[in-house]
Amino acid sequence: MASISENSVAIILVNWNGYAFSQACLNSLNRIDFPNYQVVLVDNASEENEGERLLTEFPEIHLIQSEKNRGFTGGNNLGIQWAVDQGFPHVLLLNNDTEVEPDFLSELMKPFRRNEKVGAVQPLITFLTEKEKIWSAGGKWNSILGRAITIGGNKSLKTSSLNDQKMDWATGCAFLVSAEIIRDVGMLDDRFFTYFEDVDWSLRIREKGHQIHFCPQSRVYHEAGASSKKKGKEGTLSPRVFHFHSRNQLFLIRKHLSGFSFLASMGYHGFRFLLWIIYFSLRGRIQKVKAVATGVRDGLTLPLEHAEKWQ
């Protein structure tokens, strides 16, 4: 394990049947110029013993084997718990379907040194197959309609003006946060499992008075949705994507909004989900119809447990 100093970073990758992506990501991490980091690979009960295979190929990583698929939230929380318990002052969540520039982490750490109010930082993320096309340049939160908006999504990097700036939320694809903030705010809310957990975490960080910054000098390339894409009669995206999307959108509204904003958001997203159901019905995608319907039901009725508190 890497020696731990005040600038050390634990980089957490969650692998679930994504050996080739994790392999490429680890190869790119081996080329970074940052002097002191530790990669923590959490294997979410992958098939074919992928965690052990990756450990054999990359013996420098720390492997955590989960006995079941805990999703994005549960897998990352295992890594977060280990990293903070070991004394790492910074933790970086990094999707396993990413590749990074050699200086990405050195640049990503700079906002922490410049501003003591910074609690989390996101790099510029472009598509892995179209590296001049933006996947995410940060996020805005519309509190009236309960909308998490990605800045710069699908826009050309050449025609976009990007600056260091505060933002409302950072994507969990590449999310650098201090251990001090994690102790203050808590870990990811495990109830979400996957999707919108990063928005929830960001809003909780900001509610505690900490800032989230965008760092365009740091560059990450993202495959985008590698674990969710599978062509079939229901389309490219799995019905589970729509279940978690609809359910977790309602979780966000229930957790963070009240009064007029709560009512406006419920109406806005309720209409969206109704349009989804109509569209999927017309296309004969019955499993997606059921997925949205159960997502809405669960999003409105399941209790919001506080599983995200620091243990």
C-alpha positions in Angstrom: 0.0 0.0 0.0 1.2 3.5 -0.8 2.5 5.5 2.2 0.0 8.0 3.4 0.7 11.7 3.5 -1.4 14.9 3.7 -1.8 14.8 -0.1 -2.5 11.1 -0.5 -5.5 10.0 -2.5 -7.4 6.7 -2.5 -8.9 6.1 -6.0 -11.9 3.9 -5.8 -13.0 1.8 -8.8 -16.1 -0.4 -8.7 -16.0 -3.4 -11.0 -19.0 -5.4 -12.0 -18.5 -7.7 -14.9 -16.4 -5.0 -16.6 -12.9 -6.6 -16.7 -11.8 -5.0 -20.0 -12.9 -1.5 -18.9 -11.2 -1.9 -15.5 -8.1 -3.2 -17.1 -7.9 -0.2 -19.5 -8.6 2.3 -16.6 -5.9 0.7 -14.4 -3.4 0.9 -17.2 -4.1 4.6 -17.6 -3.8 5.2 -13.9 -0.4 3.6 -14.0 0.8 6.5 -16.2 -0.3 9.4 -14.0 2.3 11.8 -12.5 0.7 12.1 -9.1 3.3 10.8 -6.5 1.1 9.3 -3.8 -2.1 7.4 -4.5 -3.6 4.0 -3.8 -6.1 2.3 -6.2 -8.9 0.5 -4.3 -10.7 -1.9 -6.5 -14.1 -3.0 -5.2 -15.4 -6.1 -7.1 -19.2 -6.3 -6.9 -19.4 -10.1 -7.1 -18.5 -10.2 -10.7 -18.6 -13.4 -12.6 -15.4 -15.3 -13.6 -13.5 -14.1 -10.6 -12.7 -10.7 -12.2 -11.4 -9.1 -9.0 -8.7 -11.7 -8.4 -7.8 -11.7 -12.1 -7.2 -7.9 -12.0 -5.3 -8.2 -8.7 -2.9 -10.7 -10.4 -2.4 -8.4 -13.3 -2.1 -5.2 -11.1 -0.7 -6.4 -7.7 -0.3 -2.8 -6.5 -4.1 -2.3 -6.1 -6.0 -3.0 -2.9 -8.8 -5.4 -3.6 -12.1 -5.5 -1.7 -14.4 -8.4 -2.7 -18.1 -7.9 -2.1 -20.1 -11.0 -1.6 -23.0 -9.5 -3.7 -23.6 -6.7 -6.2 -24.1 -3.6 -3.9 -24.5 -1.2 -6.8 -22.6 2.0 -7.4 -23.4 3.3 -3.9 -22.7 0.2 -1.9 -19.6 -0.7 -3.8 -18.1 2.8 -3.4 -19.1 2.9 0.2 -17.0 -0.2 0.9 -14.0 1.6 -0.7 -14.8 4.9 1.1 -15.0 3.2 4.5 -11.7 1.4 4.0 -9.9 4.5 2.7 -11.0 6.8 5.5 -10.3 4.2 8.1 -6.7 3.9 6.7 -6.3 7.6 7.1 -6.3 8.8 3.4 -7.1 12.5 3.5 -8.8 12.5 0.0 -11.0 10.0 -1.8 -11.6 9.9 -5.6 -14.6 8.0 -7.0 -13.7 7.0 -10.5 -15.9 5.0 -12.9 -14.1 1.9 -14.2 -15.1 2.7 -17.8 -12.8 5.8 -17.8 -9.3 6.6 -18.9 -7.3 9.6 -17.6 -4.6 12.0 -18.6 -1.3 11.7 -16.8 -1.7 15.0 -15.0 -5.5 14.7 -14.2 -5.0 14.1 -10.5 -2.3 16.7 -10.0 -4.6 19.3 -11.5 -7.7 18.0 -9.6 -5.9 18.5 -6.3 -5.1 22.2 -7.0 -8.6 23.7 -6.0 -8.2 22.2 -2.5 -4.9 24.0 -2.1 -6.3 27.3 -3.4 -9.5 27.5 -1.3 -10.1 26.0 2.1 -13.9 26.0 1.5 -13.6 23.5 -1.4 -15.0 20.1 -0.3 -15.2 18.3 -3.7 -13.9 18.7 -7.2 -14.9 17.3 -10.6 -12.7 17.2 -13.7 -13.7 17.9 -17.3 -15.1 14.6 -18.7 -15.3 13.9 -22.4 -16.3 10.8 -24.3 -13.8 8.1 -24.6 -14.6 7.5 -28.3 -15.1 11.2 -29.1 -12.5 13.0 -27.0 -13.4 16.5 -28.2 -17.1 16.0 -27.2 -18.1 16.9 -23.6 -19.8 14.3 -21.5 -19.9 16.5 -18.3 -18.5 19.9 -17.4 -20.2 19.9 -14.0 -23.8 20.1 -12.9 -26.6 22.6 -12.1 -29.6 21.9 -9.8 -32.9 23.5 -10.7 -34.6 23.5 -7.3 -38.0 24.6 -8.7 -38.4 21.5 -10.9 -36.0 19.2 -9.1 -33.9 18.8 -12.2 -30.2 17.8 -12.2 -28.7 19.4 -15.4 -25.4 18.4 -16.9 -23.4 21.4 -18.1 -22.0 21.1 -21.6 -23.4 17.7 -22.3 -22.7 16.6 -25.9 -21.2 19.9 -26.9 -18.0 20.3 -28.8 -15.0 21.1 -26.6 -13.6 23.4 -29.3 -16.7 25.7 -29.2 -17.1 25.7 -25.4 -15.7 28.2 -22.9 -14.8 26.4 -19.7 -13.5 28.0 -16.6 -12.8 27.0 -13.0 -16.0 27.7 -11.1 -18.3 26.6 -8.4 -21.1 24.3 -9.3 -24.2 22.7 -7.8 -23.3 19.0 -8.1 -20.5 16.8 -9.4 -20.9 13.5 -11.2 -19.9 10.3 -9.5 -18.0 9.4 -12.6 -15.0 11.3 -11.3 -15.7 12.9 -7.8 -12.8 14.0 -5.6 -13.7 14.7 -2.0 -11.8 15.2 1.2 -12.1 12.7 4.0 -13.0 15.5 6.4 -16.1 16.3 4.3 -17.1 12.6 4.3 -16.9 12.5 8.1 -19.0 15.7 8.2 -21.6 14.8 5.6 -21.6 11.0 5.5 -21.1 8.5 2.7 -23.3 7.9 -0.4 -26.9 7.1 0.5 -27.0 3.4 -0.1 -30.8 3.5 -0.7 -30.1 4.9 -4.2 -28.1 1.9 -5.4 -27.3 3.7 -8.7 -28.2 7.0 -10.4 -28.7 10.4 -8.7 -26.7 9.3 -5.7 -24.0 11.8 -6.8 -26.6 14.6 -7.0 -27.8 13.8 -3.5 -24.3 13.6 -2.1 -23.4 17.0 -3.7 -26.5 18.7 -2.3 -25.8 17.3 1.2 -22.2 18.6 0.9 -23.4 22.1 -0.1 -26.1 22.1 2.6 -23.2 21.7 5.1 -21.6 24.9 3.7 -18.9 23.3 1.6 -18.2 24.2 -2.1 -18.0 22.0 -5.1 -15.7 23.1 -7.9 -15.2 22.2 -11.6 -11.6 21.9 -12.8 -11.3 22.0 -16.6 -7.5 21.5 -16.5 -8.1 18.0 -15.3 -9.2 15.6 -18.1 -11.0 12.2 -17.9 -12.4 10.2 -20.8 -15.6 8.2 -20.2 -17.2 5.3 -22.1 -20.6 6.3 -20.6 -23.1 3.7 -19.4 -20.9 0.7 -20.1 -22.6 -1.5 -17.5 -26.1 -0.5 -18.7 -25.9 -0.9 -22.5 -27.1 -4.2 -24.0 -29.0 -4.4 -27.2 -32.2 -6.4 -27.1 -35.9 -6.3 -27.9 -36.3 -3.7 -25.1 -33.8 -1.4 -26.8 -30.2 -0.6 -25.8 -30.6 0.5 -22.2 -31.8 -2.0 -19.6 -35.2 -1.6 -18.1 -33.4 -1.4 -14.7 -32.0 1.9 -15.8 -35.5 3.4 -16.1 -36.6 1.8 -12.8 -33.7 3.4 -10.8 -34.0 6.7 -12.7 -37.7 7.2 -12.0 -37.4 5.9 -8.4 -34.3 7.9 -7.5 -35.6 11.1 -9.1 -38.5 10.9 -6.6 -36.1 10.1 -3.8 -34.2 13.3 -4.5 -37.4 15.4 -4.5 -38.6 13.9 -1.2 -35.2 14.4 0.4 -34.3 17.9 -0.7 -37.5 19.9 -1.7 -40.5 21.1 0.1 -43.5 23.5 -0.4 -44.1 24.8 -3.9 -40.8 23.3 -5.2 -41.9 19.9 -4.0 -45.3 20.2 -5.7 -43.9 21.6 -9.0 -41.2 19.0 -9.2 -43.6 16.1 -8.5 -45.9 17.5 -11.3 -43.1 18.0 -13.8 -41.5 14.6 -13.3 -44.8 12.8 -13.0 -45.7 14.1 -16.5 -42.3 13.0 -17.8 -42.7 9.5 -16.5 -46.3 9.3 -17.9 -44.8 10.2 -21.4 -42.2 7.4 -20.9 -44.9 4.9 -20.2 -46.9 6.0 -23.2 -43.8 5.9 -25.5 -42.7 2.4 -24.3 -46.2 1.1 -24.6 -46.4 2.2 -28.2 -43.1 0.6 -28.9 -44.1 -2.6 -27.2 -41.4 -2.4 -24.6 -43.5 -3.9 -21.8 -40.6 -4.5 -19.4 -39.7 -0.8 -19.5 -43.3 0.1 -18.9 -43.3 -2.0 -15.8 -39.9 -0.7 -14.7 -41.0 2.9 -14.8 -44.3 2.1 -13.0 -42.6 0.2 -10.2 -39.9 2.9 -10.0 -42.6 5.6 -9.5 -44.4 3.4 -6.9 -41.2 2.8 -5.0 -40.0 6.3 -5.2 -43.2 7.6 -3.6 -43.7 4.9 -1.0 -40.4 3.5 0.2 -39.0 5.0 3.4 -35.9 7.1 3.1 -33.5 5.5 5.5 -30.4 7.4 6.7 -28.0 4.6 5.6 -25.5 7.2 4.4 -24.3 8.3 7.9 -20.7 7.8 8.7 -20.1 4.5 10.4 
